[in-house]
Amino acid sequence: MEVTMKYALLSLAVCLLAFAGGCKKDNTVESKQKEANSAAAAQGEQTICPVMGGKIDKNVKTEYQGKTVYFCCSGCIDTFKADPNKYIDKLPQFKS
């Protein structure tokens, strides 16, 4: 019974540490990239592929409704063209 109590207390301590760790500001590269993408999106600049969610390659693009849409790879162009309305909400250049 004593061993079970020790494991229970250890589990509780780990959970508390994990919870407390979640309260810290996220300074990861991914977090900083999301902040930069949000700032760019606020200015109407696309930085994220609407299909895969990765970083765009400015050389991989297509025109849609008179606007340039960028992608991470050429395969995403065909996916986008098959159902553009599925991705339009992810594109800052189409937001009013």
C-alpha positions in Angstrom: 0.0 0.0 0.0 2.9 2.4 0.8 4.4 1.9 -2.7 1.0 2.8 -4.3 0.8 6.0 -2.3 4.3 7.0 -3.4 3.3 6.5 -7.0 0.1 8.4 -6.6 2.0 11.3 -5.0 4.6 11.2 -7.8 1.9 11.2 -10.4 0.2 14.1 -8.8 3.5 16.0 -8.7 4.2 15.3 -12.4 0.7 16.5 -13.3 1.1 19.7 -11.3 4.5 20.4 -12.9 3.0 19.8 -16.4 0.1 22.1 -15.6 2.4 24.8 -14.2 4.7 24.5 -17.2 1.8 25.2 -19.5 1.3 28.6 -17.9 4.6 29.9 -19.1 4.9 31.9 -22.2 5.7 29.7 -25.2 9.0 30.8 -26.7 9.5 27.9 -29.1 10.5 28.5 -32.7 7.0 27.3 -33.7 5.3 29.8 -31.4 7.5 32.6 -32.8 6.8 31.5 -36.3 3.0 31.6 -35.6 3.3 35.1 -34.2 5.1 36.3 -37.3 2.6 34.6 -39.5 -0.3 36.2 -37.6 1.4 39.6 -38.1 1.9 39.0 -41.8 -1.7 37.8 -42.1 -3.0 40.9 -40.4 -1.3 42.9 -43.2 -2.9 40.6 -45.9 0.3 38.7 -46.7 0.1 35.0 -47.0 2.8 33.0 -45.3 1.2 29.6 -44.7 0.1 27.0 -47.3 -3.6 26.7 -47.2 -3.6 23.0 -48.0 -0.8 21.6 -45.8 -0.3 24.4 -43.3 3.5 24.6 -43.9 5.7 27.6 -44.9 5.0 28.8 -48.5 7.5 28.8 -51.3 7.0 32.0 -53.3 7.9 30.1 -56.5 5.0 27.8 -56.1 1.8 29.7 -56.9 -1.4 30.0 -58.9 -3.9 32.8 -59.6 -7.4 32.5 -58.2 -10.0 35.2 -58.6 -7.3 37.7 -59.6 -5.1 37.1 -56.6 -1.9 35.1 -56.2 -2.1 32.1 -53.9 1.1 30.5 -52.7 1.8 26.9 -51.6 4.5 24.8 -50.0 4.7 22.4 -53.0 3.3 21.9 -56.4 1.0 19.1 -55.3 -0.9 21.5 -53.2 -1.9 23.5 -56.3 -4.0 20.6 -57.7 -5.6 20.0 -54.3 -6.5 23.7 -54.0 -7.9 23.9 -57.5 -10.1 20.8 -56.9 -12.0 22.6 -54.1 -10.8 26.2 -53.6 -13.7 27.1 -51.3 -12.4 24.6 -48.8 -9.2 26.7 -48.4 -10.3 30.3 -49.1 -11.0 31.1 -45.3 -7.3 30.3 -44.6 -6.0 33.0 -47.1 -5.5 36.5 -45.8 -5.7 38.0 -49.3 -9.4 37.0 -49.5 -10.4 38.5 -46.1 -12.1 41.8 -46.2 
